Amino acid sequence: MEDPIELRKGFERAGRAAIRVQQEANRATGAPMQDREIEARKWLHELEEADALAAASKRDLREEETLSIARRALANSERANKIAISAIVFAVICAIISAVFT
């Protein structure tokens, strides 16, 4: 049995794409899996899991940013509503004063 650490070093040197191509070629021949192939599958699976975790983390960060923007927009709209109500109240007071003193 080959040393798994050395195998993984070899996988790293070859790269993910080359190992995938090699895996597909081995599957096509129908030969029983060797230790190297089993270790390659484990290595690829670990890389895919790491990629999935990284993608999930990025997605979570985007969702947090989206929520932050939405909260700011809500706060701004609430302020705008208060300003609009104040303007209406001021306009009504001005209209009353104008009607009384005219």
Summary of the structure (lengths in Angstrom):
residues: 102
radius of gyration: 32.6
end to end distance: 103.7
largest distance: 103.7
contacts: 211
relative contact order: 0.07
helix: 89%
strand: 0%
